[in-house]
Amino acid sequence: MNVTDIKQIYENLRAEAGKVLVGLDDPFELLIVALFSNGHVLLEGVPGTAKTLMAKTLSYMVQANFTRVQFTPDLMPSDILGTSVFDMNTARFYLKKGPVFTQFLLADEINRAPAKTQSALLEAMEERQVNLEGERHILDAPFMVIATQNPIEYEGTYPLPEAQLDRFMFKVLVPYSPTEVEVEILRRYHQGFDAHDLEAAGLKKVIAAADVVAIRKLMQQVTVEEGILNYVANINAASRRSSDLVLGASARAATHVLLASKTFAALQGRDYVTPDDVKFIVPAVFRHRILLKPEAEIEGLNADAVIQRILGMVEVPR
């Protein structure tokens, strides 16, 4: 396998996903980019926009173990990580592993759990390992967290702390579908489509989980010129100087932009990164990391609008 093969794999994934997903090309593309970049994704959208279905579809096609955890206010860290249980027969403690011991972890409505429970994922997301009872447990590769949250409902929710948000490579917005897309969704359900039975929908397995690890290593072959490195760093610096922001992008944001841009270039069949690759990736990497000033919000600006201002301020390398 080489970099040029990745484009074909990407096209196969999108073609198969089209049997299940309708009108979600852009969010699903970013999910694939994050997967091959060893990143995690926060999906934000109102209920019923197929966020869970996207995660299940991707995990099915790469033949990975999938676990869904419904985050609630009474969820404890041990409910995610696991705990030691005493076995009466052997008179010994053994580890009962939690749902984090998987490959694709869907943290559904992650902002409904308190910060203590949310933080249980920090080590797993950053280091792909869990420490329990003083013992380190390595998580199976590829390990990816896909979290969802509702942008409208604030009652009974706990905003994700900055440290938690910064662990997500992307924040992907999942909007309402246009009317013509909803008509196609209705047509499929009328014909018997069942979102809980992907095999019956004709969805096929495209690659193995081990192939994902191999593809991630291939990303090192994608060329990045010095001008592109400076461009990414200058965009980061511009976010910190922006008069619209209280908080700019972190150093981790710059590394995520770089890694995701390399992956996105490979998915297009190229072994080099262009400024357009960077421009495409920056909004998904920045939108959950920057903090707008009240004056900017009064002007009617949102995170994406400010990001476009920042990109307009930075000279594009030739």
Short mmCIF file of the C-alpha atoms (twelve columns), coordinates in Angstrom:
data_MODEL
# 
_entry.id   MODEL 
# 
loop_
_atom_site.group_PDB 
_atom_site.id 
_atom_site.type_symbol 
_atom_site.label_atom_id 
_atom_site.label_alt_id 
_atom_site.label_comp_id 
_atom_site.label_asym_id 
_atom_site.label_seq_id 
_atom_site.Cartn_x 
_atom_site.Cartn_y 
_atom_site.Cartn_z 
_atom_site.pdbx_PDB_model_num 
ATOM 1   C CA . MET A 1   0.000   0.000   0.000  1 
ATOM 2   C CA . ASN A 2   1.222   3.519   -0.809 1 
ATOM 3   C CA . VAL A 3   -0.132  7.068   -0.679 1 
ATOM 4   C CA . THR A 4   -1.821  6.792   -4.078 1 
ATOM 5   C CA . ASP A 5   -3.806  3.756   -2.885 1 
ATOM 6   C CA . ILE A 6   -5.383  5.824   -0.119 1 
ATOM 7   C CA . LYS A 7   -7.533  7.797   -2.570 1 
ATOM 8   C CA . GLN A 8   -9.131  4.568   -3.810 1 
ATOM 9   C CA . ILE A 9   -9.777  3.396   -0.247 1 
ATOM 10  C CA . TYR A 10  -11.346 6.770   0.532  1 
ATOM 11  C CA . GLU A 11  -13.589 6.603   -2.538 1 
ATOM 12  C CA . ASN A 12  -14.642 3.062   -1.601 1 
ATOM 13  C CA . LEU A 13  -15.534 4.205   1.921  1 
ATOM 14  C CA . ARG A 14  -17.628 7.093   0.611  1 
ATOM 15  C CA . ALA A 15  -19.362 4.927   -1.984 1 
ATOM 16  C CA . GLU A 16  -20.312 2.309   0.599  1 
ATOM 17  C CA . ALA A 17  -21.401 4.938   3.124  1 
ATOM 18  C CA . GLY A 18  -23.765 6.329   0.485  1 
ATOM 19  C CA . LYS A 19  -25.868 3.176   0.902  1 
ATOM 20  C CA . VAL A 20  -26.685 4.297   4.443  1 
ATOM 21  C CA . LEU A 21  -25.967 8.032   4.757  1 
ATOM 22  C CA . VAL A 22  -27.708 10.732  2.710  1 
ATOM 23  C CA . GLY A 23  -26.487 14.330  2.415  1 
ATOM 24  C CA . LEU A 24  -23.673 13.905  4.945  1 
ATOM 25  C CA . ASP A 25  -20.682 13.915  2.586  1 
ATOM 26  C CA . ASP A 26  -18.761 16.740  4.280  1 
ATOM 27  C CA . PRO A 27  -19.153 15.585  7.928  1 
ATOM 28  C CA . PHE A 28  -18.373 11.988  6.934  1 
ATOM 29  C CA . GLU A 29  -15.287 13.111  5.002  1 
ATOM 30  C CA . LEU A 30  -13.955 14.819  8.132  1 
ATOM 31  C CA . LEU A 31  -14.629 11.649  10.137 1 
ATOM 32  C CA . ILE A 32  -12.430 9.703   7.707  1 
ATOM 33  C CA . VAL A 33  -9.714  12.379  7.865  1 
ATOM 34  C CA . ALA A 34  -9.725  12.213  11.677 1 
ATOM 35  C CA . LEU A 35  -9.610  8.411   11.654 1 
ATOM 36  C CA . PHE A 36  -6.566  8.292   9.380  1 
ATOM 37  C CA . SER A 37  -4.935  11.165  11.325 1 
ATOM 38  C CA . ASN A 38  -5.286  9.376   14.680 1 
ATOM 39  C CA . GLY A 39  -7.691  12.031  15.949 1 
ATOM 40  C CA . HIS A 40  -11.009 12.257  17.780 1 
ATOM 41  C CA . VAL A 41  -14.173 14.050  16.671 1 
ATOM 42  C CA . LEU A 42  -16.891 16.040  18.422 1 
ATOM 43  C CA . LEU A 43  -20.119 15.967  16.391 1 
ATOM 44  C CA . GLU A 44  -22.518 18.810  17.150 1 
ATOM 45  C CA . GLY A 45  -26.063 18.755  15.850 1 
ATOM 46  C CA . VAL A 46  -29.669 18.560  16.935 1 
ATOM 47  C CA . PRO A 47  -31.126 15.113  17.666 1 
ATOM 48  C CA . GLY A 48  -32.082 13.034  14.651 1 
ATOM 49  C CA . THR A 49  -29.354 14.207  12.250 1 
ATOM 50  C CA . ALA A 50  -27.670 10.762  11.956 1 
ATOM 51  C CA . LYS A 51  -24.640 11.489  14.145 1 
ATOM 52  C CA . THR A 52  -24.742 8.032   15.728 1 
ATOM 53  C CA . LEU A 53  -25.400 6.401   12.357 1 
ATOM 54  C CA . MET A 54  -22.274 8.027   10.903 1 
ATOM 55  C CA . ALA A 55  -20.106 6.614   13.694 1 
ATOM 56  C CA . LYS A 56  -21.635 3.145   13.402 1 
ATOM 57  C CA . THR A 57  -21.253 3.163   9.608  1 
ATOM 58  C CA . LEU A 58  -17.556 4.065   9.728  1 
ATOM 59  C CA . SER A 59  -16.736 1.503   12.407 1 
ATOM 60  C CA . TYR A 60  -18.597 -1.218  10.466 1 
ATOM 61  C CA . MET A 61  -16.684 -0.507  7.259  1 
ATOM 62  C CA . VAL A 62  -13.280 -0.691  8.956  1 
ATOM 63  C CA . GLN A 63  -14.242 -3.820  10.909 1 
ATOM 64  C CA . ALA A 64  -13.538 -2.208  14.277 1 
ATOM 65  C CA . ASN A 65  -15.097 -2.894  17.674 1 
ATOM 66  C CA . PHE A 66  -17.804 -0.323  18.398 1 
ATOM 67  C CA . THR A 67  -19.196 0.683   21.813 1 
ATOM 68  C CA . ARG A 68  -21.806 3.331   22.555 1 
ATOM 69  C CA . VAL A 69  -22.049 5.000   25.977 1 
ATOM 70  C CA . GLN A 70  -25.022 7.204   26.827 1 
ATOM 71  C CA . PHE A 71  -23.654 10.018  29.010 1 
ATOM 72  C CA . THR A 72  -26.012 10.997  31.846 1 
ATOM 73  C CA . PRO A 73  -25.645 13.166  34.984 1 
ATOM 74  C CA . ASP A 74  -25.268 10.101  37.220 1 
ATOM 75  C CA . LEU A 75  -22.595 8.412   35.069 1 
ATOM 76  C CA . MET A 76  -19.405 7.737   37.052 1 
ATOM 77  C CA . PRO A 77  -15.798 7.478   35.759 1 
ATOM 78  C CA . SER A 78  -15.773 3.789   36.717 1 
ATOM 79  C CA . ASP A 79  -18.767 3.258   34.414 1 
ATOM 80  C CA . ILE A 80  -16.472 4.189   31.522 1 
ATOM 81  C CA . LEU A 81  -13.060 2.923   32.606 1 
ATOM 82  C CA . GLY A 82  -13.985 -0.156  34.644 1 
ATOM 83  C CA . THR A 83  -13.324 -1.248  38.187 1 
ATOM 84  C CA . SER A 84  -11.881 -4.053  40.294 1 
ATOM 85  C CA . VAL A 85  -14.370 -6.717  41.321 1 
ATOM 86  C CA . PHE A 86  -13.871 -9.319  44.039 1 
ATOM 87  C CA . ASP A 87  -14.333 -12.920 42.885 1 
ATOM 88  C CA . MET A 88  -15.722 -15.010 45.748 1 
ATOM 89  C CA . ASN A 89  -14.605 -18.268 44.109 1 
ATOM 90  C CA . THR A 90  -10.937 -17.349 43.760 1 
ATOM 91  C CA . ALA A 91  -10.851 -14.842 46.647 1 
ATOM 92  C CA . ARG A 92  -9.064  -12.409 44.317 1 
ATOM 93  C CA . PHE A 93  -9.806  -9.109  42.647 1 
ATOM 94  C CA . TYR A 94  -10.038 -8.973  38.869 1 
ATOM 95  C CA . LEU A 95  -10.476 -6.051  36.490 1 
ATOM 96  C CA . LYS A 96  -13.892 -5.671  34.961 1 
ATOM 97  C CA . LYS A 97  -13.094 -3.545  31.915 1 
ATOM 98  C CA . GLY A 98  -15.355 -0.647  31.025 1 
ATOM 99  C CA . PRO A 99  -16.633 0.384   27.581 1 
ATOM 100 C CA . VAL A 100 -13.497 2.459   26.913 1 
ATOM 101 C CA . PHE A 101 -11.744 -0.803  26.056 1 
ATOM 102 C CA . THR A 102 -12.872 -0.765  22.452 1 
ATOM 103 C CA . GLN A 103 -11.733 0.749   19.149 1 
ATOM 104 C CA . PHE A 104 -14.598 3.109   18.296 1 
ATOM 105 C CA . LEU A 105 -16.127 4.709   21.391 1 
ATOM 106 C CA . LEU A 106 -19.277 6.757   20.808 1 
ATOM 107 C CA . ALA A 107 -19.754 9.146   23.749 1 
ATOM 108 C CA . ASP A 108 -23.380 10.082  23.145 1 
ATOM 109 C CA . GLU A 109 -24.432 13.484  24.528 1 
ATOM 110 C CA . ILE A 110 -21.079 13.857  26.261 1 
ATOM 111 C CA . ASN A 111 -22.021 17.193  27.829 1 
ATOM 112 C CA . ARG A 112 -24.780 15.581  29.932 1 
ATOM 113 C CA . ALA A 113 -22.193 14.052  32.283 1 
ATOM 114 C CA . PRO A 114 -20.332 16.148  34.896 1 
ATOM 115 C CA . ALA A 115 -16.728 17.222  34.371 1 
ATOM 116 C CA . LYS A 116 -15.358 14.451  36.600 1 
ATOM 117 C CA . THR A 117 -16.833 11.820  34.287 1 
ATOM 118 C CA . GLN A 118 -15.864 13.677  31.115 1 
ATOM 119 C CA . SER A 119 -12.268 13.851  32.333 1 
ATOM 120 C CA . ALA A 120 -12.147 10.056  32.612 1 
ATOM 121 C CA . LEU A 121 -11.553 10.061  28.854 1 
ATOM 122 C CA . LEU A 122 -8.602  12.485  28.880 1 
ATOM 123 C CA . GLU A 123 -5.824  9.911   29.273 1 
ATOM 124 C CA . ALA A 124 -7.454  7.480   26.853 1 
ATOM 125 C CA . MET A 125 -7.823  10.155  24.186 1 
ATOM 126 C CA . GLU A 126 -4.311  11.568  24.527 1 
ATOM 127 C CA . GLU A 127 -2.178  8.514   25.309 1 
ATOM 128 C CA . ARG A 128 -4.395  5.630   24.146 1 
ATOM 129 C CA . GLN A 129 -4.048  3.996   27.543 1 
ATOM 130 C CA . VAL A 130 -5.872  3.731   30.858 1 
ATOM 131 C CA . ASN A 131 -4.360  3.520   34.348 1 
ATOM 132 C CA . LEU A 132 -6.471  1.486   36.760 1 
ATOM 133 C CA . GLU A 133 -5.433  0.386   40.233 1 
ATOM 134 C CA . GLY A 134 -1.857  1.473   39.430 1 
ATOM 135 C CA . GLU A 135 -1.692  -0.724  36.339 1 
ATOM 136 C CA . ARG A 136 -1.376  0.592   32.793 1 
ATOM 137 C CA . HIS A 137 -3.627  -0.883  30.105 1 
ATOM 138 C CA . ILE A 138 -2.928  -0.107  26.432 1 
ATOM 139 C CA . LEU A 139 -6.041  0.371   24.294 1 
ATOM 140 C CA . ASP A 140 -6.423  -1.523  21.041 1 
ATOM 141 C CA . ALA A 141 -5.503  0.380   17.880 1 
ATOM 142 C CA . PRO A 142 -7.071  2.114   16.148 1 
ATOM 143 C CA . PHE A 143 -8.735  3.857   19.094 1 
ATOM 144 C CA . MET A 144 -11.068 6.733   18.286 1 
ATOM 145 C CA . VAL A 145 -13.562 8.697   20.369 1 
ATOM 146 C CA . ILE A 146 -16.561 10.151  18.559 1 
ATOM 147 C CA . ALA A 147 -18.598 12.342  20.890 1 
ATOM 148 C CA . THR A 148 -21.944 14.006  20.214 1 
ATOM 149 C CA . GLN A 149 -23.647 16.993  21.754 1 
ATOM 150 C CA . ASN A 150 -26.806 19.028  21.195 1 
ATOM 151 C CA . PRO A 151 -26.112 22.724  20.408 1 
ATOM 152 C CA . ILE A 152 -29.543 23.918  21.539 1 
ATOM 153 C CA . GLU A 153 -30.399 22.317  24.878 1 
ATOM 154 C CA . TYR A 154 -28.450 23.765  27.806 1 
ATOM 155 C CA . GLU A 155 -30.613 22.672  30.739 1 
ATOM 156 C CA . GLY A 156 -29.091 19.677  32.507 1 
ATOM 157 C CA . THR A 157 -25.811 19.880  30.590 1 
ATOM 158 C CA . TYR A 158 -22.226 20.530  31.648 1 
ATOM 159 C CA . PRO A 159 -20.046 22.517  29.210 1 
ATOM 160 C CA . LEU A 160 -16.921 20.630  28.210 1 
ATOM 161 C CA . PRO A 161 -13.809 22.134  29.838 1 
ATOM 162 C CA . GLU A 162 -11.105 23.543  27.565 1 
ATOM 163 C CA . ALA A 163 -8.730  20.654  28.324 1 
ATOM 164 C CA . GLN A 164 -11.370 18.187  27.154 1 
ATOM 165 C CA . LEU A 165 -12.253 20.158  24.024 1 
ATOM 166 C CA . ASP A 166 -8.597  20.464  23.075 1 
ATOM 167 C CA . ARG A 167 -8.302  16.665  22.869 1 
ATOM 168 C CA . PHE A 168 -10.724 16.592  19.941 1 
ATOM 169 C CA . MET A 169 -9.056  17.057  16.576 1 
ATOM 170 C CA . PHE A 170 -12.282 18.285  14.953 1 
ATOM 171 C CA . LYS A 171 -15.575 19.782  15.915 1 
ATOM 172 C CA . VAL A 172 -17.890 18.864  13.060 1 
ATOM 173 C CA . LEU A 173 -21.242 20.585  12.636 1 
ATOM 174 C CA . VAL A 174 -24.089 18.348  11.464 1 
ATOM 175 C CA . PRO A 175 -26.893 20.610  10.165 1 
ATOM 176 C CA . TYR A 176 -30.465 19.891  9.186  1 
ATOM 177 C CA . SER A 177 -30.800 18.228  5.791  1 
ATOM 178 C CA . PRO A 178 -32.190 20.150  2.792  1 
ATOM 179 C CA . THR A 179 -35.700 19.199  1.667  1 
ATOM 180 C CA . GLU A 180 -34.535 17.124  -1.308 1 
ATOM 181 C CA . VAL A 181 -32.246 15.124  0.982  1 
ATOM 182 C CA . GLU A 182 -35.066 14.473  3.454  1 
ATOM 183 C CA . VAL A 183 -37.231 13.256  0.571  1 
ATOM 184 C CA . GLU A 184 -34.546 10.684  -0.288 1 
ATOM 185 C CA . ILE A 185 -34.319 9.640   3.389  1 
ATOM 186 C CA . LEU A 186 -38.081 9.160   3.493  1 
ATOM 187 C CA . ARG A 187 -37.959 7.173   0.262  1 
ATOM 188 C CA . ARG A 188 -35.369 4.789   1.733  1 
ATOM 189 C CA . TYR A 189 -37.332 4.241   4.922  1 
ATOM 190 C CA . HIS A 190 -40.459 3.664   2.861  1 
ATOM 191 C CA . GLN A 191 -38.557 0.947   0.979  1 
ATOM 192 C CA . GLY A 192 -37.634 -0.792  4.221  1 
ATOM 193 C CA . PHE A 193 -34.316 0.752   5.288  1 
ATOM 194 C CA . ASP A 194 -33.420 -0.009  8.910  1 
ATOM 195 C CA . ALA A 195 -30.679 2.120   10.482 1 
ATOM 196 C CA . HIS A 196 -30.100 -0.596  13.101 1 
ATOM 197 C CA . ASP A 197 -29.316 -3.289  10.519 1 
ATOM 198 C CA . LEU A 198 -26.416 -2.066  8.392  1 
ATOM 199 C CA . GLU A 199 -25.784 -5.483  6.875  1 
ATOM 200 C CA . ALA A 200 -29.335 -5.641  5.517  1 
ATOM 201 C CA . ALA A 201 -28.762 -2.219  3.953  1 
ATOM 202 C CA . GLY A 202 -26.030 -3.782  1.809  1 
ATOM 203 C CA . LEU A 203 -23.154 -2.063  3.602  1 
ATOM 204 C CA . LYS A 204 -19.871 -3.879  3.003  1 
ATOM 205 C CA . LYS A 205 -16.648 -3.990  4.976  1 
ATOM 206 C CA . VAL A 206 -13.985 -2.024  3.094  1 
ATOM 207 C CA . ILE A 207 -10.756 -2.368  5.105  1 
ATOM 208 C CA . ALA A 208 -9.571  -4.048  8.295  1 
ATOM 209 C CA . ALA A 209 -8.785  -2.173  11.497 1 
ATOM 210 C CA . ALA A 210 -5.116  -3.126  11.043 1 
ATOM 211 C CA . ASP A 211 -5.138  -1.309  7.677  1 
ATOM 212 C CA . VAL A 212 -6.070  1.918   9.453  1 
ATOM 213 C CA . VAL A 213 -2.870  1.710   11.501 1 
ATOM 214 C CA . ALA A 214 -0.849  1.095   8.308  1 
ATOM 215 C CA . ILE A 215 -2.505  4.055   6.556  1 
ATOM 216 C CA . ARG A 216 -1.640  6.324   9.479  1 
ATOM 217 C CA . LYS A 217 2.017   5.439   9.072  1 
ATOM 218 C CA . LEU A 218 1.849   6.205   5.345  1 
ATOM 219 C CA . MET A 219 0.925   9.804   6.131  1 
ATOM 220 C CA . GLN A 220 4.583   10.384  6.984  1 
ATOM 221 C CA . GLN A 221 5.303   10.137  3.245  1 
ATOM 222 C CA . VAL A 222 3.202   13.230  2.465  1 
ATOM 223 C CA . THR A 223 5.490   16.185  1.717  1 
ATOM 224 C CA . VAL A 224 5.068   19.486  3.559  1 
ATOM 225 C CA . GLU A 225 7.103   22.441  2.288  1 
ATOM 226 C CA . GLU A 226 8.594   24.961  4.702  1 
ATOM 227 C CA . GLY A 227 6.172   27.587  3.418  1 
ATOM 228 C CA . ILE A 228 3.203   25.450  4.491  1 
ATOM 229 C CA . LEU A 229 4.679   24.975  7.974  1 
ATOM 230 C CA . ASN A 230 5.056   28.754  8.286  1 
ATOM 231 C CA . TYR A 231 1.507   29.235  6.964  1 
ATOM 232 C CA . VAL A 232 0.026   26.972  9.647  1 
ATOM 233 C CA . ALA A 233 2.073   28.659  12.380 1 
ATOM 234 C CA . ASN A 234 1.067   32.129  11.141 1 
ATOM 235 C CA . ILE A 235 -2.634  31.202  11.169 1 
ATOM 236 C CA . ASN A 236 -2.239  30.018  14.754 1 
ATOM 237 C CA . ALA A 237 -0.455  33.219  15.736 1 
ATOM 238 C CA . ALA A 238 -3.092  35.347  13.991 1 
ATOM 239 C CA . SER A 239 -5.833  33.694  16.052 1 
ATOM 240 C CA . ARG A 240 -4.065  34.815  19.229 1 
ATOM 241 C CA . ARG A 241 -3.792  38.398  17.931 1 
ATOM 242 C CA . SER A 242 -7.388  38.579  16.708 1 
ATOM 243 C CA . SER A 243 -9.376  41.460  18.190 1 
ATOM 244 C CA . ASP A 244 -12.471 39.234  18.047 1 
ATOM 245 C CA . LEU A 245 -11.101 36.572  20.382 1 
ATOM 246 C CA . VAL A 246 -10.389 36.184  24.068 1 
ATOM 247 C CA . LEU A 247 -8.629  32.875  23.460 1 
ATOM 248 C CA . GLY A 248 -6.773  31.806  20.322 1 
ATOM 249 C CA . ALA A 249 -5.766  28.370  19.077 1 
ATOM 250 C CA . SER A 250 -3.365  26.182  21.055 1 
ATOM 251 C CA . ALA A 251 -0.121  24.582  19.901 1 
ATOM 252 C CA . ARG A 252 -2.000  21.271  19.683 1 
ATOM 253 C CA . ALA A 253 -4.376  22.956  17.231 1 
ATOM 254 C CA . ALA A 254 -1.460  23.712  14.885 1 
ATOM 255 C CA . THR A 255 -0.245  20.113  14.983 1 
ATOM 256 C CA . HIS A 256 -3.775  18.874  14.315 1 
ATOM 257 C CA . VAL A 257 -4.081  21.211  11.325 1 
ATOM 258 C CA . LEU A 258 -0.807  19.894  9.942  1 
ATOM 259 C CA . LEU A 259 -1.585  16.196  10.440 1 
ATOM 260 C CA . ALA A 260 -5.137  16.489  9.111  1 
ATOM 261 C CA . SER A 261 -3.977  18.511  6.089  1 
ATOM 262 C CA . LYS A 262 -1.530  15.735  5.197  1 
ATOM 263 C CA . THR A 263 -4.304  13.169  5.443  1 
ATOM 264 C CA . PHE A 264 -6.726  15.289  3.424  1 
ATOM 265 C CA . ALA A 265 -4.084  15.724  0.697  1 
ATOM 266 C CA . ALA A 266 -3.563  11.946  0.567  1 
ATOM 267 C CA . LEU A 267 -7.314  11.380  0.255  1 
ATOM 268 C CA . GLN A 268 -7.231  13.608  -2.829 1 
ATOM 269 C CA . GLY A 269 -4.487  11.417  -4.306 1 
ATOM 270 C CA . ARG A 270 -1.613  13.827  -3.655 1 
ATOM 271 C CA . ASP A 271 1.609   13.275  -1.721 1 
ATOM 272 C CA . TYR A 272 2.044   16.976  -0.914 1 
ATOM 273 C CA . VAL A 273 0.047   19.582  1.044  1 
ATOM 274 C CA . THR A 274 -1.311  22.784  -0.531 1 
ATOM 275 C CA . PRO A 275 -2.587  25.962  1.176  1 
ATOM 276 C CA . ASP A 276 -6.130  24.982  0.124  1 
ATOM 277 C CA . ASP A 277 -5.803  21.774  2.151  1 
ATOM 278 C CA . VAL A 278 -4.940  23.863  5.193  1 
ATOM 279 C CA . LYS A 279 -7.849  26.272  4.574  1 
ATOM 280 C CA . PHE A 280 -10.275 23.363  4.366  1 
ATOM 281 C CA . ILE A 281 -9.086  21.832  7.641  1 
ATOM 282 C CA . VAL A 282 -8.673  24.945  9.830  1 
ATOM 283 C CA . PRO A 283 -12.378 25.623  10.638 1 
ATOM 284 C CA . ALA A 284 -12.996 22.105  11.982 1 
ATOM 285 C CA . VAL A 285 -9.824  22.287  14.112 1 
ATOM 286 C CA . PHE A 286 -10.317 25.843  15.428 1 
ATOM 287 C CA . ARG A 287 -14.061 26.262  16.029 1 
ATOM 288 C CA . HIS A 288 -14.109 24.510  19.430 1 
ATOM 289 C CA . ARG A 289 -10.791 25.942  20.610 1 
ATOM 290 C CA . ILE A 290 -11.279 29.686  20.147 1 
ATOM 291 C CA . LEU A 291 -13.308 31.868  22.498 1 
ATOM 292 C CA . LEU A 292 -15.133 34.896  21.121 1 
ATOM 293 C CA . LYS A 293 -15.269 38.275  22.851 1 
ATOM 294 C CA . PRO A 294 -18.756 39.473  23.838 1 
ATOM 295 C CA . GLU A 295 -18.418 42.389  21.401 1 
ATOM 296 C CA . ALA A 296 -17.888 39.970  18.505 1 
ATOM 297 C CA . GLU A 297 -20.991 38.015  19.465 1 
ATOM 298 C CA . ILE A 298 -22.985 41.257  19.668 1 
ATOM 299 C CA . GLU A 299 -21.856 41.961  16.094 1 
ATOM 300 C CA . GLY A 300 -23.476 38.673  15.141 1 
ATOM 301 C CA . LEU A 301 -20.226 36.828  14.514 1 
ATOM 302 C CA . ASN A 302 -19.793 33.138  15.222 1 
ATOM 303 C CA . ALA A 303 -16.645 31.014  15.421 1 
ATOM 304 C CA . ASP A 304 -16.634 30.149  11.709 1 
ATOM 305 C CA . ALA A 305 -16.998 33.782  10.660 1 
ATOM 306 C CA . VAL A 306 -14.052 34.799  12.855 1 
ATOM 307 C CA . ILE A 307 -11.968 31.918  11.467 1 
ATOM 308 C CA . GLN A 308 -12.593 33.175  7.925  1 
ATOM 309 C CA . ARG A 309 -11.449 36.655  9.039  1 
ATOM 310 C CA . ILE A 310 -8.272  35.125  10.457 1 
ATOM 311 C CA . LEU A 311 -7.576  33.170  7.266  1 
ATOM 312 C CA . GLY A 312 -8.055  36.390  5.289  1 
ATOM 313 C CA . MET A 313 -5.419  38.128  7.413  1 
ATOM 314 C CA . VAL A 314 -2.646  35.599  6.743  1 
ATOM 315 C CA . GLU A 315 -0.625  35.731  3.527  1 
ATOM 316 C CA . VAL A 316 -0.957  32.536  1.511  1 
ATOM 317 C CA . PRO A 317 2.396   30.998  0.469  1 
ATOM 318 C CA . ARG A 318 3.025   30.754  -3.267 1 
# 
